[in-house]
């Protein structure tokens, strides 16, 4: 099967699916087929392709979750959630550390 026939059969849908499900792969494909000067112009803030892909994935996840609002508000929600999760993780680690230390002290 020729590439043209394969493309006509589902190329656009395949690219859209990869863009949504694996943005880093999508960016690697884009980076491999675009001239380097075009790619450099296409990444805001001078980000490299991997950093842009990561940021794009984050934005896609926010949209897929149905989050609406001002970007600053959404990023504040994400930050607060991450901080709360890390606090719980650190508290759990401290508790395990204390239990382990108490178990060794009594042994």
C-alpha positions, -999 to 999 in steps of 0.1 A, spaced: 0 0 0 14 34 -9 17 62 16 -8 83 -3 -34 56 -1 -27 50 36 -29 87 43 -62 90 25 -76 61 45 -69 76 79 -38 98 81 -56 129 94 -74 109 121 -42 91 131 -23 124 136 -52 139 156 -53 108 178 -15 109 184 -16 146 192 -43 139 219 -29 107 233 8 111 230 18 148 225 55 141 229 54 116 200 34 142 180 61 168 187 89 144 177 72 137 144 66 174 138 102 181 147 115 155 123 96 168 93 98 206 97 128 226 89 147 236 120 142 273 115 104 268 114 104 247 145 124 273 164 99 300 154 70 278 164 79 272 200 69 301 223 93 314 249 122 297 232 112 263 247 127 232 233 104 207 216 103 184 247 94 213 271 68 226 247 53 191 244 51 188 282 34 221 285 10 212 257 2 180 274 -6 198 306 -29 222 287 -46 193 270 -52 175 303 -67 207 318 -91 210 288 -99 173 289 -108 175 326 -133 202 316 -116 229 337 -129 263 329 -117 297 341 -88 321 339 -54 304 334 -41 320 366 -69 305 386 -65 271 370 -27 270 377 -34 281 413 -58 251 417 -31 228 403 -5 243 425 -27 239 456 -35 204 448 1 194 442 12 210 475 -16 192 494 -6 159 478 31 165 486 22 174 522 3 141 526 32 122 511 57 138 533 35 132 564 32 95 554 69 92 549 76 109 583 51 85 600 68 54 583 102 68 593 91 72 629 76 37 631 107 22 615 129 41 640 107 30 669 108 -6 657 146 -6 655 150 11 689 129 -17 706 147 -45 688 
